[in-house]
Amino acid sequence: MDKALINFNKYVGEFDLNNPKVLKKISHTYRVVGLAKELANKLNLLEEDKELLLKIALLHDIGRFYQVRTNNSFSDFKIDHGGYGVKYLFNEGHIREYNDNAKYDEIIKNAIYFHNKHTDDIPVFDDYTKMFVDLMRDIDKIDIFYIASLLSPFVLQKDKILPNYLNDFRNQKLVRRLPQETKSDNFIVLCGFIYDFNYQESLDLLQEKGYLDMLFANVEVDENNMDLFNEIKSYVYEKLNGNNKKRVRC
């Protein structure tokens, strides 16, 4: 892991460290590595698997830095950062700067490429590969909830929400995103992330951090939209506490 950390720091040092988006992604990466360590301990992963998960966590957003340099945006409609991360590491041959053992290449590649994809677009993997893909998606979303909780207040207005967004959420599905979103749409997307968790231990960690409490406290909602707000909040906490019909692997 030391070699991977040294080379990661060297790589991100090539970008504009005065750009707050670059700094945001460096901070996110290190928090995700910390979360990966916590979750690996909760799951009692073997040391070899824990080491691999930490490297995947370190590299999962490596494509973000090129994305920001190119268009100063985090939009995957312009550049798919998961796809670019795979291109940089594997097509351009940089993976050995971070991991010496080629037997893990396909696992690393799939975990990075699919960490930001819609669930409907993820193929069937063998159980071992699926574990890392699922864990990376869980860990990333825990920190996304943290980041969202610190943003300027979300505004919830039902008439500003695309119907398919609310339908997906009510059907306990990850929202299929579109290029144009309102702040209300974005709030539904975030809440829908709760339905993309694969491990109960991940939900336990999310609950321990209190990020959902912080998120819901950071929403501006008037009396005309309070019923919808309470409905969304109820669905999210039911999922968080395991009181839902969708499978959560324990």
C-alpha positions, 0 to 999 in steps of 0.5 A: 500500500505504501507504494500505491500511496506514494504514486497516487500523491505524485499523480494528483500533485500534477494537477492544479492544487489551487482548484477546489474540485481537485482538493475535494477529490483528494479529500474524498479519496482519503476518506474513502480509504479510511471507510474501506478500512473500517468496513473491512474490519467489520467484515473480518476480511482476510489481510490480502482482501483488505489490502486489495480493497484499500488499493481499489478505494485509493484508485476508484476516483483517479479518473476524476482529476483528468475530468476536472482538468478537462472540463472543470466538472464532475459530470459523467455525461461529459467524461465517464470518470470510472471509464477514464480511470480504467483507461489510465491505469490499464490501457495506458499501463500505469497499474503497476505503479499501484499494484504489482500482482497482475492476478488482481487486475480484472478485479481492480478494473471492474471495481473502478469501472462499475463503481459509478454505473447504474445497477442495471448496467452491471454484469454478473460477476463471480462471487469474489469479483462481485464482493469488491465491486459491491463493497466499492459502491457501498463505500463510495456512497457512504462518503457521498452522503457525507459530502452532500450533508455539507452542501448548501441546503437542498430544496424539496419541491414536488413540482420540481422533481422529474416523475421518473425520479420519484417513481424509481425512488418509490420502487426502491431503485437507484435513480436513472439520472438525466443530464438536467437536474433540479436541486429537488431532483438531486435530493431524490437521487441522493436518497435513492442511493440508499437502495444501492447498498449491498452489505448490512455492515455498510448500512451499519457504518453509514448509520454510525457516522450519522450522515443521513441525519445531517443530510435531512437536517440540511433540507429546505422544505415548506408546509406544502411539501412536508408530506413528501419529505416525511415519506422520503425520510421514512423510506430511507430510514426503513432501508437503513434499519433493514425494514424493507423488502429488498435484499441486503446481504448480511 
